[in-house]
């Protein structure tokens, strides 16, 4: 069985769960984003019919992290390289 901790775009994510996964978050009131890791590359994407952004972070080993800020229920993030 594939584990669900990775990004929905990862080959490690069970593709049979993607539609239910995206619909669950896409229909959740006040849900701002879904953060993921595991792929070790930055990626921002959206599923069809939903405005919720999904974000895969890069790896600390790649000398990068995300600075995330939520102000007045608005999400912003910035890639920081070091």
Backbone as CSV, one residue per row, in Angstrom:
resi,resn,N_x,N_y,N_z,CA_x,CA_y,CA_z,C_x,C_y,C_z
1,UNK,0.847,-1.185,0.000,0.000,0.000,0.000,0.884,1.236,0.000
2,UNK,0.542,2.190,-0.811,1.303,3.429,-0.876,0.925,4.324,0.295
3,UNK,1.891,5.065,0.783,1.652,5.977,1.901,1.152,7.314,1.383
4,UNK,0.340,8.010,2.176,-0.276,9.256,1.761,0.418,10.501,2.276
5,UNK,1.627,10.396,2.799,2.283,11.572,3.362,2.926,12.454,2.304
6,UNK,3.065,11.968,1.113,3.723,12.723,0.059,2.709,13.573,-0.701
7,UNK,3.206,14.347,-1.624,2.364,15.208,-2.447,1.442,14.376,-3.321
8,UNK,0.227,14.865,-3.567,-0.670,14.147,-4.472,-0.135,14.012,-5.894
9,UNK,0.901,14.747,-6.243,1.498,14.611,-7.569,2.674,13.636,-7.567
10,UNK,3.015,13.109,-6.405,4.129,12.171,-6.278,3.696,10.767,-6.683
11,UNK,4.621,10.007,-7.219,4.323,8.612,-7.552,4.090,7.781,-6.293
12,UNK,4.494,8.291,-5.123,4.272,7.590,-3.857,2.859,7.777,-3.313
13,UNK,2.106,8.715,-3.880,0.748,8.976,-3.423,-0.194,8.045,-4.167
14,UNK,-1.092,7.406,-3.450,-2.040,6.479,-4.069,-2.970,7.258,-5.003
15,UNK,-2.827,7.048,-6.300,-3.600,7.817,-7.277,-5.106,7.594,-7.142
16,UNK,-5.522,6.513,-6.519,-6.951,6.263,-6.294,-7.537,7.199,-5.241
17,UNK,-6.699,7.881,-4.479,-7.163,8.771,-3.422,-7.155,10.251,-3.818
18,UNK,-6.577,10.586,-4.948,-6.381,11.986,-5.326,-7.695,12.755,-5.419
19,UNK,-8.706,12.210,-6.072,-9.970,12.936,-6.237,-10.642,13.210,-4.896
20,UNK,-10.746,12.191,-4.046,-11.363,12.379,-2.725,-10.537,13.327,-1.870
21,UNK,-9.232,13.210,-1.951,-8.322,14.063,-1.186,-8.520,15.532,-1.561
22,UNK,-8.497,15.813,-2.851,-8.622,17.207,-3.292,-10.027,17.745,-3.018
23,UNK,-11.054,16.928,-3.159,-12.419,17.380,-2.892,-12.621,17.677,-1.413
24,UNK,-12.041,16.872,-0.544,-12.170,17.087,0.898,-11.627,18.446,1.285
25,UNK,-10.424,18.774,0.846,-9.828,20.065,1.183,-10.458,21.199,0.389
26,UNK,-10.781,20.955,-0.867,-11.352,21.993,-1.704,-12.703,22.479,-1.217
27,UNK,-13.429,21.626,-0.515,-14.751,21.980,-0.007,-14.739,22.400,1.461
28,UNK,-13.593,22.411,2.090,-13.490,22.757,3.515,-13.481,24.275,3.689
29,UNK,-14.408,24.776,4.478,-14.498,26.211,4.746,-13.251,26.696,5.478
30,UNK,-12.640,27.750,4.969,-11.485,28.352,5.626,-10.167,27.641,5.389
31,UNK,-10.164,26.599,4.588,-8.923,25.861,4.314,-8.052,26.689,3.382
32,UNK,-6.819,26.976,3.788,-5.962,27.884,3.012,-5.021,27.174,2.053
33,UNK,-4.452,26.056,2.466,-3.502,25.348,1.607,-3.215,23.974,2.176
34,UNK,-2.517,23.195,1.407,-2.040,21.892,1.847,-0.541,21.855,1.558
35,UNK,0.264,21.761,2.619,1.721,21.707,2.453,2.194,20.262,2.453
36,UNK,3.183,19.998,1.594,3.748,18.657,1.471,5.262,18.746,1.398
37,UNK,5.884,17.616,1.578,7.337,17.498,1.431,7.587,16.208,0.652
38,UNK,8.690,15.600,0.860,9.018,14.266,0.344,9.562,14.276,-1.081
39,UNK,9.118,15.186,-1.949,9.593,15.189,-3.333,10.916,15.916,-3.492
40,UNK,11.262,16.774,-2.535,12.531,17.513,-2.517,12.675,18.518,-3.649
41,UNK,11.555,19.005,-4.162,11.536,20.099,-5.135,10.317,20.970,-4.837
42,UNK,10.433,22.268,-5.096,9.304,23.157,-4.885,8.283,22.960,-6.003
43,UNK,7.019,22.954,-5.611,5.939,22.846,-6.588,4.689,23.493,-5.992
44,UNK,3.993,24.290,-6.779,2.694,24.822,-6.386,1.707,24.430,-7.468
45,UNK,0.574,23.870,-7.068,-0.397,23.412,-8.047,-1.799,23.498,-7.461
46,UNK,-2.786,23.374,-8.337,-4.195,23.349,-7.946,-4.867,22.220,-8.711
47,UNK,-5.876,21.636,-8.098,-6.655,20.616,-8.780,-7.804,21.279,-9.522
48,UNK,-8.293,20.612,-10.561,-9.421,21.138,-11.335,-10.589,21.464,-10.417
49,UNK,-11.253,22.559,-10.705,-12.470,22.982,-10.000,-12.242,23.458,-8.566
50,UNK,-11.002,23.581,-8.109,-10.738,24.040,-6.751,-9.665,25.120,-6.786
51,UNK,-9.827,26.139,-5.952,-8.851,27.225,-5.912,-7.791,27.009,-4.846
52,UNK,-7.953,25.994,-4.009,-7.004,25.724,-2.929,-5.631,25.392,-3.505
53,UNK,-4.594,26.136,-3.103,-3.254,25.789,-3.578,-2.659,24.629,-2.785
54,UNK,-1.939,23.800,-3.450,-1.177,22.716,-2.833,0.284,23.063,-3.067
55,UNK,1.091,22.955,-2.025,2.482,23.377,-2.106,3.381,22.245,-1.623
56,UNK,4.354,21.900,-2.429,5.381,20.947,-2.036,6.651,21.738,-1.781
57,UNK,7.198,21.588,-0.591,8.393,22.339,-0.234,9.641,21.655,-0.762
58,UNK,10.678,22.446,-0.922,11.980,21.907,-1.271,12.603,21.327,-0.007
59,UNK,13.790,20.820,-0.104,14.459,20.198,1.032,15.489,21.132,1.644
60,UNK,15.619,21.057,2.957,16.678,21.799,3.646,18.032,21.409,3.055
61,UNK,18.170,20.155,2.665,19.411,19.695,2.040,19.702,20.407,0.736
62,UNK,18.682,21.002,0.137,18.846,21.802,-1.086,19.003,23.279,-0.758
63,UNK,19.205,23.563,0.547,19.411,24.936,1.018,18.233,25.853,0.694
64,UNK,17.038,25.361,0.959,15.851,26.165,0.723,14.758,25.786,1.712
65,UNK,13.954,26.778,2.103,12.784,26.537,2.931,11.719,27.562,2.565
66,UNK,10.508,27.372,3.079,9.427,28.318,2.829,9.182,29.169,4.059
67,UNK,9.032,30.453,3.850,8.597,31.378,4.887,7.104,31.589,4.643
68,UNK,6.285,31.148,5.591,4.828,31.182,5.438,4.251,32.222,6.386
69,UNK,3.314,33.004,5.872,2.666,34.025,6.690,1.161,33.974,6.435
70,UNK,0.399,34.018,7.517,-1.056,34.093,7.422,-1.491,35.339,8.185
71,UNK,-2.103,36.281,7.463,-2.583,37.524,8.051,-4.021,37.726,7.577
72,UNK,-4.914,37.916,8.532,-6.328,38.123,8.207,-6.875,37.041,7.272
73,UNK,-6.514,35.809,7.573,-6.983,34.639,6.815,-6.491,34.614,5.373
74,UNK,-5.404,35.349,5.110,-4.785,35.352,3.782,-3.398,34.717,3.896
75,UNK,-3.130,33.786,3.033,-1.878,33.043,3.041,-0.897,33.635,2.042
76,UNK,0.344,33.752,2.457,1.418,34.079,1.521,2.636,33.250,1.919
77,UNK,3.463,32.966,0.948,4.699,32.241,1.253,5.777,32.652,0.266
78,UNK,6.985,32.489,0.712,8.146,32.890,-0.077,9.208,31.821,0.044
79,UNK,9.822,31.466,-1.079,10.935,30.523,-1.064,12.178,31.267,-0.594
80,UNK,12.863,30.707,0.390,14.088,31.311,0.922,15.243,30.362,0.640
81,UNK,16.230,30.856,-0.062,17.449,30.080,-0.315,18.537,30.559,0.622
82,UNK,19.383,29.641,1.054,20.494,30.022,1.946,21.748,29.260,1.587
